[in-house]
Amino acid sequence: MTKYHLIYMMFIISKNNYKNHKFKDQRIPGILDLLLKVFALKQLQEDPQGLYECGYFGAGSGKLLDESLKDVLLQLRP
């Protein structure tokens, strides 16, 4: 459980750090959002078993995760 808490905190701290920063190029926060989405989706793909066990994920969720990651990657680099 500690591992998941640390991953969650890395995600939240990273997001808060760049959301409060003033970038010269206004496209950078959008790109960082996409990168955080890639990070989150990869973390869900690596160990989704707990989400299946508690009922949050059901049949077909793995395919949805894969498609979501592909979509975000295409947005990041068309």
Secondary structure, 3 states (H helix, E strand, C coil): CHHHHHHHHHHHHHHHHHHCCCCCCCCHHHHHHHHHHHHHHHHHHHCCHHHHHCCCCCCCHHHHHHHHHHHHHHHHCC
